[in-house]
Amino acid sequence: MSRIGRKIITVPAGVTITVSKDNVVTVKGPKGELKETLDRDIKLEIGDGVANVVRPTDQIRHRAMHGLYRSLIANMVKGVTEGYSKTLELVGVGYKATNQGNLLDLALGYSHNIVFEIPKELKVTTSQEKGKNPMINLESTDKQLLGQVCAKIRSLRKPEPYKGKGVKFENEVLRRKAGKSAGK
């Protein structure tokens, strides 16, 4: 059996999980509501304070879906209670980030600024302190969407291996190269 799939999902107070007839799981909590469609074979058993994902057989497909849906539902429960947050750092001379609502304006060394529209489910804040790199902080209840948007922003100017210039995650460790060695 799947180690992840066997784990029981603890449902905190104030969070409700419901499953509709067409296998759509809805998780409601203090920070919002999330929905996910389960595979038709996977079942979700809900008890008092716990939820458990059950698979019908030991087929490879069912085993793969078992752990996947357990993780997705656990992430939804954590998202509606605590929420998720990621911070991006802009490393480079002249790199800037500002936001007006959910419009992110990035100056990343190109001839023009990049205006990036953040989905309404995410909350974005930017900060620029003297002597430090500009930071972009993204918060959401949906872990998948948050990761996808962060990856898209990072792909606008990936960190290069020589000086480390680009958009990187806050505590990301970059593999650096030595560069040219000096002459004789």
N, C-alpha and C positions, 0 to 999 in steps of 0.2 A: 504494500500500500504506500501511497504517497505520504511522505513525512509532513509536508506542508498541508496537504489536503486533509489529513487526520486531525490537525490542530483545531480546537474549538475556538470560535470567534466570541470574545466576551463583548456583550452589548451593554455599554454604560447607561446609567439612568438618564432619561431625557432623550434617548435615541430609540426610534421605532423602525423596525424592518418589516416590510410587507412584500408578498409575492403575488402578482396578479395571475390570471388564468393563462395568459400568453407568456409566462415565465419571465416577466420583467420585475426585477428586484428594485424596490424603492427604499432608500435609507433617508430618514428625516432626523435632523438634530438641531442643536442651537445655532449652528453656523449656516445651515441651508439644507438643501435636498439634492440627492444624487440618484440617478437611475442607471441600471445596467441590465441588458438582456442576457439571460442565462441560456446555455445550450439546452436543447429540448430533452436530453437524457439526464442531465444533472439536476438534482433536487436539493432544495434548501430546507432543512428542518429548523424551526424556530421554537425554542423553549423559553422559560423565564430567565432572562439575563444572558442567554447563550444562543448561538446559531451554529449549525453544523452543515457542511456541504457533503452530500452523499452521492456516490456514483453507482450505477446499476451492475456493471461487470468489471472484469479486469482487462478489457481490451486496451490496446495501446492508446487509442483515441480517448477513451474514458479516463484513463490514468492521467493523460496530459491535461485534459480539461479540469480534472479534480483539483489539482494544486493551483491552476490558473484562476479559477473562479473563487476559490477560497481567498487567495491573495487580493483579488479585485474587491471582494466584499469587505475584507478586513481594512483595505485602504480607504474604502468609502466610509466605513464607520469612524476611522481615525480622522478623516477629512472633515466630517460634519461635527466632530467634537473639538478637535484641536486645530485643524487646518494645516496646510503645508506652506513652506516659504523657501525661496531660493534667492541667492544674491549673486549678481554678476559684477565683475570688476573690469573696467576699461583701462588697459595699460598702454600708454603711448602718449607722445607729446601732441597736445592739441585735441585729444579725444575727449568728447563731451557728451553728456546725456541730459536731456530735459524732458519733462512731460507736462502736458496739459490734458487733464482727465485721463483718458485711455489712449492718447496719441503720444508715442515715444519718438522724440527727435534725437537722432544720433549723428554726431560728427566723428567719423572713423577714418579720417585721412583720405577720403575720396574727394573728387572735385565738387561734390554736392552732398548735402545732408540727406540722411535716410530717415523717412518718416514711416514708422512702424505702428500699425494699429493693433493694440492689445485687445483680446476678446473681453467682453463685458463681465465674464465670470471671474476674471483676474483683477487684482488690485495692484497698481504699480506706483512705486515711489522712487525718486532719484535723489541722490545726495552728492555734494561736491564739497569736501573739506580742504582747506589750504594744506598743501604738502602731502596730500593723499590722492589716490586715484579715484575717479568718479565711480559711483556704485549705482546699480539698478537693483531694487528689491521687488520681487514679485511674490504675491500671496494668493492662495486659492484653496478651495475645498477639494478640487479635482486634481489628484496627483498626476494623472496621465496628461491632461491638458497643460498643466504647469511645466512638466518636463519637455513637452513638445514645443511650447513657446520659447522656453529658455534655449533649447537646442537651435531653434530657428534664429534667435537673436545672436547666438554664438557663431552661427554659420556665416553671418554677415561679414565678420573679420576674425577668422580663427587665429589663435595665438601662434606666432611663428617660432621656430625652435632656436633661433640665434639670440635675439634680444628679448623674446617673450612678449612682443607687442601684439595687441589684439584684445578680443573679448574673451574672458575666462571666468570660470566659476570662482567663488571667493577663496576657497582653500584648495583649489586644484593644483596639483604638482605637475609641472611641465617638464618634459624631457628636453634638456638643453644640449646643443651641439657646440663644439669648440670654436668653429670658424676657421679663418685662415691663420696659419702660423706665420710668424714674422720671418723675414729673410734670414740668410746665413748670419 
